[in-house]
């Protein structure tokens, strides 16, 4: 049986929706990759009673490890360590090594000289963050908040306490997994494989038909744990399975290729950004954007090293900029409107001419909520793709949803347009 874990994300600001939860899904993904089954992921506020209730619930569920995130700061509402210590029936003590470590960090941040006394309030805050439950293994802080790993005892699971800021938590993760308490708790983790297939232009309904066929026809299909999700217009197929079920997964992959080869763009888990970087090797690209407002260029440059192929982008939101910066004829806009394939083609051609890029992609559309005209409802987006040595291509698509969704889907489509043309 696989080791099992539960995750508790703490913070009233997360519970109330003021900030999104970046930690829970990230921790769950890392645990799953390590062969640990994640049974529960919950969010609770900063009240100790609520956290205790979640700790008791996960204990009743007989998980092997509880991971908490947040509530490790120096303020009055940061009570995770004290609450977990109470739950584990372990007294707190101030760790002198942690005290020295946190003090050194604060002196560097706030530029206190080594010999200068710290304010009393700051000294008290350091002592609070250096308080460790008896028997816990501290994890060196990457901010000022250390993590802590508490061994399983007296019918209670091991507890791993991690900070709330995602950057600090992620930097601490490798050391956290190596602690004695976590290693012991996860000793029974499965030898699990994880594979991701990505597709574009494939509906979940079409995929469901294929998966039902796989269930009926493929030996060992029941050993595959398959999760499908639509993300930004792409279908992501995540599969976890014991190594012994490798033949079943390979048979599934063969069936997916047989049924959906044109829509599959990654069988190895690589992202659209990875695929674009590969096809743009030795080429350069530029963008000309209207309704997407620079999102295509932003997506292209999100990847480190993109300067080797991205030359630049022009956000020609106003018609005057389409004409002045990209050379789109004013008469063309006046006759057909900015949201038209000829204008999108002229934008792409103009971007290539201005930047000297090998490839240019353009977007011009109506993201909404207003702006619709007869024959061009909200969600209409025209695309242009200019590639050296080829005729300029155009295409028009309709995207459902609100303004943000239309812009996101249009951005993804534009990038897939480039990928499909260069593969």
C-alpha positions in Angstrom: 0.0 0.0 0.0 1.3 3.5 -0.9 2.2 6.0 1.8 -0.7 8.5 2.2 -0.6 12.2 2.9 -2.9 15.1 3.7 -2.2 18.8 3.1 -3.5 21.7 5.2 -3.1 25.2 3.7 -3.5 27.8 6.4 -4.3 31.5 6.1 -7.5 33.5 6.3 -6.3 35.4 3.3 -6.3 32.2 1.3 -9.6 30.9 2.7 -11.3 34.2 1.9 -10.0 34.3 -1.7 -7.9 37.4 -1.2 -4.9 35.5 -2.6 -4.8 32.2 -4.6 -3.5 29.0 -3.1 -0.2 28.3 -4.8 1.2 25.9 -2.2 -1.4 23.1 -2.0 -1.4 22.1 -5.7 2.4 22.4 -5.8 3.0 20.2 -2.7 0.4 17.7 -3.9 2.1 17.5 -7.3 5.6 16.9 -5.7 4.2 14.2 -3.4 2.5 12.4 -6.3 5.7 12.5 -8.3 7.4 10.9 -5.3 4.9 8.0 -5.2 2.8 9.3 -2.3 -1.0 9.2 -2.5 -2.5 12.6 -1.6 -5.9 11.8 0.0 -6.9 15.3 1.2 -6.1 19.0 0.5 -7.8 21.5 2.8 -7.7 25.2 3.5 -8.4 26.7 6.9 -8.2 30.1 8.5 -5.8 31.2 11.1 -7.9 30.1 14.1 -6.1 27.4 16.1 -9.3 25.5 16.7 -9.8 25.2 12.9 -6.3 23.9 12.4 -6.7 21.4 15.3 -9.9 20.2 13.7 -8.1 19.5 10.4 -5.2 17.8 12.1 -7.7 15.6 14.0 -9.6 14.8 10.8 -6.5 13.7 8.9 -5.3 11.6 11.8 -8.7 9.9 11.8 -8.1 9.2 8.1 -4.9 7.4 9.0 -2.6 9.3 6.7 1.1 8.8 7.2 2.1 12.4 6.7 0.5 15.8 7.2 2.0 18.8 5.5 1.0 22.3 6.7 1.8 25.5 4.9 1.7 29.0 6.3 1.4 30.6 9.8 5.1 30.6 10.6 5.7 34.4 10.7 6.4 36.6 13.7 2.9 38.2 14.1 0.2 37.3 16.5 -1.9 35.4 14.0 1.0 33.1 13.0 0.1 30.2 15.3 0.8 27.0 13.3 3.9 25.9 15.2 2.2 26.3 18.6 -1.0 24.6 17.4 0.9 21.6 15.9 3.0 21.4 19.1 -0.3 21.2 21.1 -1.7 18.6 18.7 1.4 16.5 19.0 1.6 17.0 22.8 5.2 18.3 22.5 6.4 21.3 24.5 8.1 24.2 22.7 11.6 25.3 23.3 13.6 28.1 21.7 16.4 26.6 19.5 19.7 28.5 20.0 21.0 27.5 16.6 17.9 28.7 14.8 17.9 31.9 16.9 21.4 32.6 15.7 20.5 31.8 12.1 17.4 33.9 12.0 19.2 36.8 13.8 22.0 36.7 11.1 19.4 36.8 8.3 17.6 39.8 9.9 20.9 41.7 10.5 21.8 41.3 6.8 18.3 42.3 5.7 18.0 45.3 8.0 21.7 46.2 8.1 22.2 45.9 11.8 25.9 45.7 12.6 26.9 42.5 14.5 27.6 44.4 17.7 24.4 46.5 17.7 21.6 45.4 20.0 18.3 44.5 18.3 15.0 46.2 19.4 13.1 44.2 22.0 10.2 43.6 19.7 12.5 42.2 17.0 14.2 39.9 19.6 10.8 38.6 20.7 9.8 37.9 17.1 13.0 36.0 16.5 12.4 33.9 19.6 8.9 33.1 18.4 10.1 31.9 15.0 12.9 29.9 16.6 10.5 28.0 18.9 10.6 24.3 18.0 8.4 21.4 19.3 10.3 18.9 21.4 11.8 16.2 19.1 11.2 18.1 15.9 13.9 18.5 13.3 14.3 22.1 12.2 14.7 23.0 8.5 16.9 26.0 7.7 14.9 29.0 6.7 15.1 30.6 3.2 13.3 33.7 4.5 13.1 34.1 8.3 10.7 31.2 9.0 12.2 27.7 9.5 10.3 24.6 8.6 10.0 21.7 11.0 9.5 17.9 10.7 7.9 16.2 13.7 8.0 12.4 13.9 4.9 10.2 14.1 4.2 9.2 17.7 1.3 7.8 19.8 -1.0 7.1 16.8 -0.4 10.6 15.3 1.1 10.9 11.8 4.3 12.8 11.1 3.8 16.5 10.5 5.8 18.6 8.2 5.5 22.3 8.8 6.4 24.6 5.9 6.2 28.4 5.4 3.5 30.2 3.4 5.5 32.2 0.8 5.8 29.9 -2.2 9.3 30.8 -2.9 10.5 29.9 0.6 8.5 26.7 0.6 9.8 25.4 -2.7 13.4 26.2 -1.8 13.0 24.2 1.4 11.3 21.2 -0.1 14.4 19.0 -0.9 15.7 19.4 2.6 12.2 18.7 4.0 12.0 15.4 2.2 15.4 14.3 3.6 14.4 14.8 7.2 14.3 11.6 9.3 10.6 12.1 10.2 9.4 12.5 6.6 11.7 9.7 5.3 10.2 7.3 7.9 6.6 8.4 7.2 7.0 7.8 3.4 9.0 4.6 3.6 6.1 2.7 2.0 5.8 5.0 -1.0 5.2 3.3 -4.3 7.6 2.9 -7.1 5.4 5.0 -9.4 5.8 6.3 -12.9 4.2 9.6 -14.0 3.5 10.5 -17.6 1.9 13.5 -19.2 0.4 13.8 -22.7 -0.7 17.2 -24.0 -3.1 17.8 -26.8 -4.7 20.8 -28.5 -7.9 20.8 -30.6 -9.1 17.7 -28.8 -12.3 17.9 -26.8 -12.7 16.1 -23.5 -15.8 14.3 -24.9 -13.7 12.9 -27.7 -11.0 11.8 -25.3 -13.6 10.2 -23.0 -14.7 7.9 -25.9 -11.1 6.8 -26.4 -10.6 6.2 -22.7 -13.8 4.1 -22.5 -12.4 2.0 -25.4 -9.1 1.6 -23.6 -10.9 0.5 -20.4 -12.7 -2.2 -22.4 -9.9 -3.4 -24.6 -6.5 -2.9 -22.9 -5.2 -5.5 -20.4 -4.0 -3.8 -17.1 -5.9 -0.6 -17.8 -7.3 -0.7 -14.2 -3.8 -0.1 -12.9 -3.5 3.3 -14.6 -4.7 6.3 -12.6 -5.7 8.8 -15.3 -6.6 12.5 -14.8 -7.7 14.7 -17.6 -8.0 18.5 -17.4 -8.7 21.3 -19.8 -6.1 24.1 -19.2 -6.1 27.2 -21.4 -7.6 25.4 -24.4 -5.2 22.4 -24.1 -6.1 18.9 -22.8 -3.6 17.5 -20.3 -3.7 13.8 -19.7 -1.8 12.8 -16.5 -1.3 9.2 -15.8 0.3 7.6 -12.7 1.0 3.9 -12.5 3.3 1.3 -10.8 6.3 0.3 -12.9 4.8 -3.1 -13.4 1.9 -1.5 -15.4 4.3 -0.1 -18.0 3.0 -2.3 -20.8 -0.6 -1.1 -20.1 0.5 2.6 -20.3 2.4 2.0 -23.5 -0.7 0.4 -25.0 -2.7 3.4 -24.0 -0.2 5.8 -25.5 -0.4 3.7 -28.8 -4.2 4.0 -28.8 -4.0 7.8 -28.1 -1.7 8.2 -31.1 -3.8 6.0 -33.3 -7.0 8.0 -32.5 -5.7 11.6 -32.0 -2.2 11.9 -33.6 -2.9 15.3 -35.2 -4.0 16.9 -31.9 -1.2 15.5 -29.7 1.7 17.9 -29.4 3.7 16.3 -26.5 3.9 12.7 -25.4 6.8 13.4 -23.0 5.2 16.0 -20.7 6.9 18.9 -22.5 4.8 22.1 -22.6 3.8 24.3 -25.5 6.6 26.7 -24.5 9.1 23.8 -24.6 7.8 22.8 -28.1 8.0 26.3 -29.4 11.6 26.7 -28.2 12.5 23.6 -30.1 10.9 24.6 -33.4 12.3 28.1 -33.2 15.9 27.0 -32.8 17.8 28.7 -35.6 14.8 31.0 -36.4 13.5 34.3 -35.0 10.0 35.4 -34.3 8.1 38.7 -33.7 4.5 39.5 -32.8 1.9 42.1 -33.8 -1.0 42.1 -31.3 -4.2 44.0 -30.9 -6.8 42.2 -28.8 -4.3 40.1 -26.9 -2.4 43.3 -25.9 1.1 41.7 -25.7 0.1 38.4 -24.1 1.6 36.4 -27.0 4.9 38.2 -26.7 4.8 37.8 -22.9 4.2 34.1 -23.2 7.1 33.7 -25.7 9.4 35.6 -23.4 8.4 33.8 -20.2 10.9 31.1 -21.0 14.5 31.7 -20.0 16.7 31.8 -23.1 13.9 33.1 -25.3 16.1 36.1 -26.3 17.8 33.7 -28.8 14.7 33.6 -30.9 12.3 36.4 -29.9 13.1 39.7 -31.6 10.2 41.8 -30.3 6.6 42.6 -30.4 4.3 45.5 -31.4 1.0 46.1 -29.5 -1.0 47.9 -32.2 -4.2 48.3 -30.2 -5.2 51.5 -32.0 -5.8 51.5 -35.8 -3.4 54.4 -36.1 -0.6 52.2 -34.7 -1.5 49.4 -37.0 -1.0 51.8 -39.9 1.8 53.9 -38.6 4.0 51.1 -37.0 3.1 48.1 -39.1 2.2 49.6 -42.4 -1.3 48.3 -42.6 -3.1 50.4 -45.2 -5.7 52.7 -43.7 -8.0 52.0 -46.7 -7.9 48.3 -45.8 -9.0 49.0 -42.2 -11.7 51.4 -43.4 -13.1 48.9 -45.9 -12.9 45.7 -43.9 -12.5 46.7 -40.3 -9.5 46.0 -38.0 -11.0 42.5 -37.2 -10.5 40.9 -40.6 -8.1 38.4 -42.0 -6.6 40.8 -44.6 -5.7 43.2 -41.7 -4.3 40.4 -39.6 -2.2 39.3 -42.6 -0.9 42.9 -43.1 -0.1 43.1 -39.4 2.0 39.9 -39.5 3.8 41.0 -42.7 4.5 44.4 -41.1 5.9 42.8 -38.0 8.3 40.7 -40.1 9.3 43.8 -42.1 9.9 46.0 -39.1 11.8 43.5 -37.0 13.5 41.3 -39.7 12.1 38.2 -38.0 11.8 34.9 -39.9 8.3 34.3 -38.4 5.6 36.8 -37.2 2.2 36.1 -35.8 -0.6 38.6 -35.4 -3.9 38.8 -33.5 -6.9 41.2 -34.1 -10.2 40.5 -32.5 -13.1 41.4 -30.2 -12.4 40.3 -26.6 -15.5 42.0 -25.2 -17.7 42.6 -23.4 -18.5 45.3 -26.0 -17.3 45.9 -29.5 -19.4 43.4 -31.4 -20.6 44.3 -34.9 -22.9 42.5 -37.3 -21.1 39.3 -38.4 -18.4 39.7 -35.8 -19.6 38.8 -32.4 -17.6 39.0 -29.2 -15.0 36.3 -29.2 -14.1 36.7 -32.9 -10.3 36.8 -33.4 -8.4 36.9 -36.7 -4.9 35.6 -36.9 -2.1 36.1 -39.3 1.1 34.1 -39.7 4.0 35.3 -41.9 6.9 33.0 -42.5 9.9 33.8 -44.7 9.6 32.0 -48.1 5.9 31.0 -47.6 2.6 32.7 -48.4 1.1 34.5 -45.4 -1.7 32.5 -43.7 -4.8 33.7 -42.0 -7.5 32.1 -40.0 -10.5 33.3 -37.9 -11.7 31.6 -34.7 -14.5 32.2 -32.3 -13.7 31.8 -28.6 -16.3 31.6 -25.8 -16.1 33.2 -22.4 -15.4 36.6 -20.8 -12.7 39.1 -21.9 -9.9 37.4 -20.0 -10.8 33.9 -21.3 -11.0 35.1 -24.9 -7.6 36.7 -24.6 -6.1 33.6 -23.0 -7.6 31.3 -25.6 -6.5 33.5 -28.4 -3.0 33.6 -27.1 -2.8 29.8 -26.9 -4.2 29.5 -30.4 -1.7 31.9 -31.8 1.2 30.0 -30.3 -0.2 26.7 -31.6 -0.6 28.2 -35.0 3.2 28.9 -35.0 4.0 25.4 -33.6 1.9 23.6 -36.2 3.4 25.6 -39.1 7.0 24.9 -38.0 7.0 21.3 -37.0 
